[in-house]
Amino acid sequence: MRAVMFDEYGPPEVLTQVELPTPEPRADQVLIRVQATTVTTAECGMRRGEPRWGRVIIGLRRPRRSVRVLGLEFAGEVTALGPRVRRLRVGDRVFGFTSFGAGANAEYKCLSERASISTIPPNVSYTQAAATVDGFTTAWHFLRDLADLQPGQKVLVIGASGSVGTYAVQLAGHLGATVHGVCSGRNAALVGSLGASRVFDYTVEDFTSSGERYDIVFDTVGRSSFARSRAVLAPRGRYLPTTGLVTNGLLALGTSLTRGRRVRTAMSVRKHAALAALRDLLAEERLQVVIDRSYPMTEIVEAHRHVDTGHKVGNVVIEVPPARDR
């Protein structure tokens, strides 16, 4: 099978196309013919070996063999079953999250049927499905699981035009919150169309001077800090950062001992409940999927270059055509 690997940390050019043996499903695993995957900001960080503390997990001097094929989210078709599979069937259209093993930047991927996998609604394409998984489920984890967002609360989403941000704006609205967003001016109309009633253009406005107060400040891109956001947090508000896990984890521990403003952060890994909610919203056509660009797998280096600019809008999708279409 075709796959994209990296053997050393560095710029997009460290990615190379290779031929690998097609895996065989064992026990409760399913073999998935990947039709679409994505390039995320997190994967670009993995490719560079950043943040440095992350190398404890993915490899100190070079990536471990188990993570040399990137790809965290996927959409595809089940083509073979292990002997203990009970829930899925050959021919099922599925999408999901590979977790720490990555590996979706390839024609085939084996996963346990108990992993974060769900069937794709019939009205959703593989390209659309792949572009929803990590962004939506991360937004769900932070807003529902960590912050327990309630109807009538007020939420500020920083990085509102990104993958996590575009879904966070919509999810907060679906949960009955008033939503404001922070993004560049060129994306303000998009964020407004997703449900934000006020949008701050960070190139000309400082949201901390707005006079607004929020129950939740959700920083999806690491462009703020708890110290800066305190000015707009309600007395018992929550600051939710998706980045800076070590520093913000310590802040979360410290603020958990107080009754005032708190930091809440954690990694989103098990996504079963979020995927079920995502599937329902997609089936009901109540979720807008924002795709910046799509690339064939042969152009994945260019896709990484684009994501590295820090200016992608929504999601960048990699399409994996059948071998006969090469």
ZATORKE-585641 format. One record per residue (C-alpha): residue number from 1; residue in one letter; x, y, z. Coordinates in nm, 3 decimals, decimal comma. Each point is the difference from the previous one (the first is absolute). Layout:
<pts>
 seq type      xx      yy      zz
 NUM    A       X       Y       Z
...
</pts>
This chain:
<pts>
 seq type      xx      yy      zz
   1    M   0,000   0,000   0,000
   2    R   0,102   0,363  -0,043
   3    A   0,078   0,204   0,309
   4    V   0,176   0,324   0,097
   5    M   0,278  -0,030   0,257
   6    F   0,254   0,219   0,178
   7    D   0,321  -0,141   0,148
   8    E   0,130   0,324   0,153
   9    Y  -0,139   0,322   0,141
  10    G  -0,003   0,304  -0,222
  11    P  -0,180   0,198  -0,274
  12    P  -0,268  -0,148  -0,228
  13    E   0,269  -0,139  -0,230
  14    V   0,082  -0,275   0,252
  15    L  -0,324  -0,170  -0,111
  16    T   0,049  -0,271  -0,262
  17    Q  -0,234  -0,233  -0,189
  18    V   0,076  -0,367   0,060
  19    E  -0,143  -0,345  -0,063
  20    L  -0,082  -0,202   0,313
  21    P  -0,163  -0,341   0,054
  22    T  -0,378   0,021   0,029
  23    P  -0,089  -0,083   0,363
  24    E  -0,224  -0,295   0,087
  25    P  -0,270   0,038   0,264
  26    R   0,035  -0,213   0,312
  27    A  -0,235  -0,077   0,289
  28    D  -0,256   0,286   0,015
  29    Q   0,170   0,215  -0,265
  30    V  -0,149   0,125  -0,325
  31    L   0,199   0,085  -0,312
  32    I  -0,101   0,339  -0,138
  33    R   0,067   0,115  -0,355
  34    V   0,074   0,366   0,070
  35    Q  -0,176   0,231  -0,245
  36    A   0,082   0,330   0,170
  37    T   0,216   0,124   0,285
  38    T   0,121   0,343   0,112
  39    V   0,301   0,211   0,088
  40    T  -0,042   0,167   0,338
  41    T   0,203   0,254   0,192
  42    A   0,072  -0,270   0,258
  43    E   0,149  -0,231  -0,264
  44    C   0,219   0,277  -0,138
  45    G   0,131   0,042   0,354
  46    M   0,068  -0,373   0,019
  47    R   0,188   0,019  -0,329
  48    R   0,220   0,278   0,141
  49    G   0,040  -0,176   0,335
  50    E  -0,181   0,279   0,182
  51    P  -0,067   0,068   0,278
  52    R   0,328  -0,141   0,124
  53    W  -0,159  -0,177   0,295
  54    G  -0,213  -0,194  -0,246
  55    R   0,310  -0,184  -0,119
  56    V  -0,019  -0,206   0,318
  57    I  -0,305  -0,160  -0,162
  58    I   0,083   0,001  -0,372
  59    G   0,380  -0,040   0,015
  60    L   0,289   0,198   0,148
  61    R   0,231   0,036  -0,304
  62    R  -0,220  -0,134  -0,277
  63    P  -0,359  -0,121  -0,022
  64    R  -0,072  -0,347   0,130
  65    R  -0,084  -0,258  -0,264
  66    S  -0,359  -0,019   0,123
  67    V  -0,071   0,367  -0,081
  68    R   0,200   0,051  -0,321
  69    V  -0,320  -0,007  -0,205
  70    L  -0,204   0,303   0,107
  71    G  -0,376   0,044  -0,032
  72    L  -0,230   0,033   0,301
  73    E  -0,343   0,012  -0,162
  74    F  -0,137  -0,203  -0,290
  75    A  -0,302  -0,102  -0,201
  76    G  -0,020  -0,319  -0,201
  77    E  -0,157  -0,340  -0,060
  78    V   0,035  -0,318   0,204
  79    T   0,152  -0,265  -0,229
  80    A   0,089  -0,286   0,237
  81    L  -0,078  -0,118   0,354
  82    G   0,190  -0,170   0,277
  83    P  -0,160  -0,317   0,143
  84    R  -0,141   0,174   0,311
  85    V  -0,166   0,298  -0,171
  86    R  -0,370   0,028   0,084
  87    R  -0,107   0,361  -0,048
  88    L   0,124   0,092  -0,350
  89    R  -0,040  -0,171  -0,337
  90    V   0,190  -0,011  -0,329
  91    G  -0,125   0,288  -0,214
  92    D  -0,078   0,234   0,292
  93    R   0,095   0,362  -0,063
  94    V   0,180   0,116   0,314
  95    F   0,187   0,297   0,141
  96    G   0,200   0,047   0,314
  97    F   0,316   0,082   0,192
  98    T   0,318  -0,209   0,007
  99    S   0,122   0,135   0,337
 100    F   0,372  -0,022   0,088
 101    G   0,071  -0,259  -0,269
 102    A  -0,076   0,247  -0,282
 103    G   0,041  -0,182  -0,334
 104    A  -0,288   0,131  -0,212
 105    N   0,228   0,153  -0,267
 106    A  -0,012  -0,334  -0,180
 107    E  -0,228  -0,205  -0,223
 108    Y  -0,091  -0,239   0,283
 109    K  -0,023   0,017   0,378
 110    C  -0,084  -0,270   0,256
 111    L  -0,183   0,100   0,317
 112    S  -0,192  -0,178   0,273
 113    E  -0,374   0,036  -0,051
 114    R  -0,002   0,130   0,358
 115    A   0,214   0,298  -0,104
 116    S  -0,147   0,343  -0,072
 117    I  -0,188  -0,108  -0,315
 118    S  -0,356   0,066  -0,118
 119    T  -0,195  -0,056  -0,318
 120    I  -0,038   0,290  -0,243
 121    P  -0,352   0,128  -0,072
 122    P  -0,101  -0,071  -0,363
 123    N  -0,032   0,371  -0,080
 124    V   0,366   0,072   0,089
 125    S   0,299  -0,050  -0,230
 126    Y   0,332  -0,151   0,107
 127    T   0,166   0,340  -0,043
 128    Q  -0,255   0,170   0,225
 129    A   0,012  -0,277   0,259
 130    A   0,378   0,005   0,034
 131    A  -0,010   0,376   0,054
 132    T  -0,229  -0,023   0,301
 133    V   0,151  -0,250   0,241
 134    D   0,275   0,163   0,205
 135    G  -0,128   0,357  -0,017
 136    F  -0,352  -0,078   0,116
 137    T   0,092  -0,261   0,259
 138    T   0,265   0,228   0,153
 139    A  -0,255   0,281   0,023
 140    W  -0,245  -0,245   0,161
 141    H   0,259  -0,119   0,253
 142    F   0,085   0,351   0,116
 143    L  -0,344   0,159  -0,007
 144    R  -0,209  -0,295   0,119
 145    D   0,232  -0,221   0,204
 146    L   0,235   0,257   0,157
 147    A  -0,214   0,314   0,020
 148    D  -0,349  -0,154   0,024
 149    L  -0,135   0,276  -0,224
 150    Q  -0,360   0,090   0,085
 151    P  -0,272   0,185  -0,196
 152    G   0,012   0,375   0,052
 153    Q   0,373   0,014   0,069
 154    K   0,235   0,222  -0,196
 155    V   0,300  -0,142  -0,188
 156    L   0,299   0,157  -0,172
 157    V   0,177  -0,219  -0,258
 158    I   0,356   0,109  -0,083
 159    G   0,111  -0,134  -0,337
 160    A  -0,362  -0,018  -0,110
 161    S   0,081  -0,057  -0,370
 162    G   0,222  -0,306   0,055
 163    S  -0,090  -0,368   0,004
 164    V  -0,093  -0,016   0,369
 165    G  -0,128   0,357   0,003
 166    T  -0,254  -0,033  -0,280
 167    Y  -0,157  -0,297   0,176
 168    A   0,023   0,163   0,344
 169    V  -0,201   0,300  -0,121
 170    Q  -0,270  -0,227  -0,141
 171    L  -0,005  -0,242   0,294
 172    A  -0,026   0,279   0,257
 173    G  -0,293   0,141  -0,195
 174    H  -0,171  -0,340  -0,017
 175    L   0,039  -0,026   0,378
 176    G  -0,182   0,330   0,051
 177    A   0,293   0,233   0,071
 178    T   0,067   0,350  -0,126
 179    V   0,318  -0,024  -0,206
 180    H   0,266   0,257  -0,088
 181    G   0,307  -0,076  -0,208
 182    V   0,356   0,123  -0,055
 183    C   0,160  -0,037  -0,345
 184    S   0,150   0,210  -0,279
 185    G  -0,224   0,249  -0,176
 186    R   0,001  -0,196  -0,325
 187    N  -0,176  -0,290   0,179
 188    A  -0,243   0,207   0,206
 189    A  -0,294  -0,054  -0,236
 190    L   0,050  -0,376   0,009
 191    V   0,010  -0,010   0,380
 192    G  -0,312   0,216   0,014
 193    S  -0,179  -0,237  -0,236
 194    L   0,083  -0,290   0,234
 195    G  -0,184   0,168   0,285
 196    A   0,228   0,254   0,168
 197    S  -0,197   0,314   0,089
 198    R   0,319   0,205   0,040
 199    V   0,336  -0,055  -0,169
 200    F   0,327   0,166   0,105
 201    D   0,260   0,059  -0,271
 202    Y   0,318  -0,070   0,195
 203    T   0,207   0,208  -0,245
 204    V  -0,175   0,322   0,108
 205    E  -0,193  -0,084   0,320
 206    D   0,098  -0,120   0,347
 207    F  -0,279  -0,215   0,140
 208    T   0,132   0,053   0,353
 209    S  -0,099   0,368  -0,025
 210    S  -0,354  -0,070  -0,123
 211    G  -0,176   0,028   0,334
 212    E  -0,165  -0,338  -0,064
 213    R  -0,013  -0,276   0,260
 214    Y   0,000  -0,369  -0,088
 215    D  -0,080  -0,318   0,188
 216    I   0,243  -0,184  -0,228
 217    V   0,302   0,115  -0,199
 218    F   0,098  -0,283  -0,235
 219    D   0,346   0,057  -0,151
 220    T   0,032  -0,248  -0,285
 221    V   0,332   0,130  -0,139
 222    G   0,216   0,116   0,291
 223    R  -0,026   0,369  -0,089
 224    S  -0,093   0,113   0,349
 225    S   0,069  -0,097   0,361
 226    F  -0,183  -0,032   0,328
 227    A   0,164   0,321   0,121
 228    R  -0,129   0,199  -0,300
 229    S  -0,343  -0,163  -0,001
 230    R  -0,071   0,069   0,368
 231    A  -0,111   0,349  -0,100
 232    V  -0,300  -0,139  -0,189
 233    L  -0,078  -0,308   0,211
 234    A  -0,302   0,005   0,228
 235    P   0,082  -0,042   0,372
 236    R  -0,038  -0,378  -0,028
 237    G   0,088  -0,024  -0,369
 238    R   0,206  -0,271  -0,165
 239    Y   0,304   0,043  -0,227
 240    L   0,038  -0,299  -0,233
 241    P   0,331  -0,024  -0,193
 242    T   0,070  -0,281  -0,248
 243    T   0,375   0,074  -0,004
 244    G   0,277   0,039   0,258
 245    L  -0,101  -0,319   0,177
 246    V   0,283   0,010   0,256
 247    T  -0,029   0,368   0,100
 248    N  -0,377   0,011  -0,017
 249    G  -0,024  -0,337   0,175
 250    L   0,184   0,150   0,296
 251    L  -0,232   0,301  -0,009
 252    A  -0,298  -0,234  -0,009
 253    L   0,129  -0,178   0,309
 254    G   0,061   0,326   0,184
 255    T  -0,330   0,164  -0,088
 256    S  -0,196  -0,314   0,090
 257    L   0,074   0,086   0,362
 258    T  -0,182   0,335  -0,028
 259    R  -0,365   0,098  -0,030
 260    G   0,060   0,264  -0,268
 261    R   0,115  -0,009  -0,361
 262    R   0,149  -0,332  -0,108
 263    V   0,207  -0,157  -0,274
 264    R  -0,123  -0,333  -0,138
 265    T   0,200  -0,197  -0,257
 266    A   0,055  -0,362  -0,103
 267    M   0,067  -0,207  -0,309
 268    S  -0,298  -0,122  -0,200
 269    V   0,069  -0,369  -0,078
 270    R  -0,311  -0,215   0,048
 271    K  -0,260   0,150  -0,230
 272    H  -0,288  -0,249  -0,001
 273    A  -0,273   0,223   0,148
 274    A   0,112   0,299  -0,205
 275    L   0,000  -0,206  -0,321
 276    A  -0,355  -0,114   0,069
 277    A  -0,113   0,361   0,040
 278    L   0,199   0,100  -0,309
 279    R  -0,163  -0,272  -0,209
 280    D  -0,347   0,118   0,103
 281    L   0,074   0,364  -0,085
 282    L   0,142  -0,097  -0,339
 283    A  -0,296  -0,225  -0,078
 284    E  -0,238   0,285   0,087
 285    E   0,208   0,247  -0,207
 286    R   0,039   0,225   0,303
 287    L   0,378   0,037  -0,023
 288    Q   0,197   0,199  -0,256
 289    V   0,326  -0,165  -0,104
 290    V   0,265   0,260  -0,087
 291    I   0,268  -0,126  -0,238
 292    D   0,282   0,235  -0,095
 293    R   0,170  -0,216  -0,262
 294    S   0,013  -0,361  -0,121
 295    Y   0,315  -0,166  -0,133
 296    P   0,071  -0,343  -0,146
 297    M   0,235  -0,207   0,215
 298    T   0,276   0,057  -0,256
 299    E  -0,005   0,370   0,100
 300    I   0,006  -0,046   0,377
 301    V   0,325   0,197   0,031
 302    E  -0,175   0,303  -0,145
 303    A  -0,289  -0,054   0,240
 304    H   0,242   0,007   0,296
 305    R   0,156   0,320  -0,135
 306    H  -0,343   0,161  -0,009
 307    V  -0,088  -0,105   0,356
 308    D   0,342   0,121   0,120
 309    T  -0,091   0,355  -0,107
 310    G  -0,246   0,013   0,288
 311    H  -0,269   0,148  -0,222
 312    K  -0,215  -0,297  -0,095
 313    V  -0,375   0,040   0,035
 314    G  -0,180  -0,302   0,136
 315    N   0,149  -0,324  -0,127
 316    V   0,256  -0,123  -0,254
 317    V  -0,097  -0,336  -0,152
 318    I   0,216  -0,263  -0,168
 319    E  -0,183  -0,216  -0,252
 320    V   0,130  -0,356  -0,047
 321    P  -0,117  -0,129  -0,341
 322    P   0,013  -0,372  -0,084
 323    A   0,327  -0,133  -0,133
 324    R  -0,145  -0,032  -0,350
 325    D  -0,047   0,380  -0,006
 326    R   0,368   0,072   0,061
</pts>
